[in-house]
Amino acid sequence: MVTRRNMIAGGAALAASATLAAPAIAQKAHRWRIQTLWQAGTVNQQAFERFCENVKAMTDGRLQITALASGAAVGQQETLDAVSRGLLDGHHPATVYWTGRNPAFGVIGDLNGAYDNPYQAQDYFENYGGLDLLKEIYKPFKIYPIGVAWWGMESIPVSRPVRGPEDLKGLKMRLPQGMSADIFAKFGVVAVNLPGTEVFSGLDRGVIEAADWGTLGMNAEIGLHEKAKWALFPGFHSMPVGDVSVNQDRWDALTPDLKAILTVGVRDFCRDMIQSVARQDAATAVALAEKKVELIAWTPEGRRKFRTTAEEVWQQYAQKNELCKKAVDGQVAYLKSRGLIG
């Protein structure tokens, strides 16, 4: 028989049970800090912040990610060590940042001249082994790459018209050391290694005539086209990867459903950033045309010539170690399957 005393006792037991369960549920919430390579307020950082908001909504708050802008916790070139040691839960860097740790990061992070658009590269990573290889490269650092994203093909601002590969000879161009510099050197480009903070002043003083920096919108955002009245656009030379990776222990602590949500979430972040930057580039192209900045699109023949020369350099990088060879061979096989190279 249900009596008033039984009901009171049962209600008290239920309340006690709920009180005890609440802290246990709260403890299951994961709170991460992930530092990106982007400055606060940029199109790219805003896309990453949307990714974090989406993850929180899709997990009903069980995984909450704070998006830290570049330099917020550690230096831009220090996130690998910070994530490896657990000081940061994750990072979203340019994969090529870690070329000094293993040259394979550079080969898989930006195989210069390889792709026509980011969707081709995304296909290679998601369906032809690219992401699995990146996991292998990151493994010694105890870091797990959830996925990768792109901000699009980079444009080259120039202070004199460069209408094809034949016009590159003697061009003084800001280029970081590595594959890009090696490829452009074959066309007679004079590489100048300037930090990013000096690109604008370098163009202003004539120290450089061109710069390997970012997309059309990113270049205009920092004022490069106030000095460079031409732009090689659409780009053809560089389309860097930005991975989204976390400390291996943090990843292992997640339930299968949270891992699945993150995997799909990073793919959507990739789509979002590609489209956001493309919109920025389109608007920038219109604005630059009004300022009499000429956008130069190389012919298909010119682009093929650049890619053919780049292939020679890819094979040189393939000799650096076994992971570099895997990165070159896998991408070359993909490019051949798509008719992008012979």
Secondary structure, 3 states (H helix, E strand, C coil): CCCHHHHHHHHHHHHHHHHHHHHHHHHCCEEEEEEECCCCCCHHHHHHHHHHHHHHHHCCCCEEEEEECCCCCCCHHHHHHHHHCCCCCEEECEHHHHCCCCHHHHHHHCCCCCCCCHHHHHHHHHHCCHHHHHHHHHHHHCEEEEEEEECCCCCEEECCCCCCHHHCCCCEEECCCCHHHHHHHCCCCEEECCCHHHHHHHHHHCCCCEECCCCHHHHHHCCHHHCCCEEECCCCCCCCEEEEEEEHHHHHCCCHHHHHHHHHHHHHHHHHHHHHHHHHHHHHHHHHHHCCCEEECCCHHHHHHHHHHHHHHHHHHHCCCHHHHHHHHHHHHHHHHCCCCC
